[in-house]
Amino acid sequence: MTSKELLYVEDALAHENIMKTCSKKTSSKLTDITLSSYVKELEEKHTELFDNFLNLL
C-alpha cells in the first residue's frame, strides 16, 4: 500500500469514527422511536464501514 493510499484509509477511518460516534449520541437523545431506530441503523452501517476500512490495514 502506498503512502497516499494509507492516508486515504486513515482519513476514511477518522470519518467513519466520527459518524459512528455522532449517530450513537444522536440516537440516544431522540424521542421519536422511528427516527431513533433509523439513526441506530446508520450507526451500525458506519461501524461496519469502519471495520471494513480497518481490515485494509
Secondary structure, 3 states (H helix, E strand, C coil): CCHHHHHHHHHHHHHHHHHHHHHHHHHHHCCCHHHHHHHHHHHHHHHHHHHHHHHHC
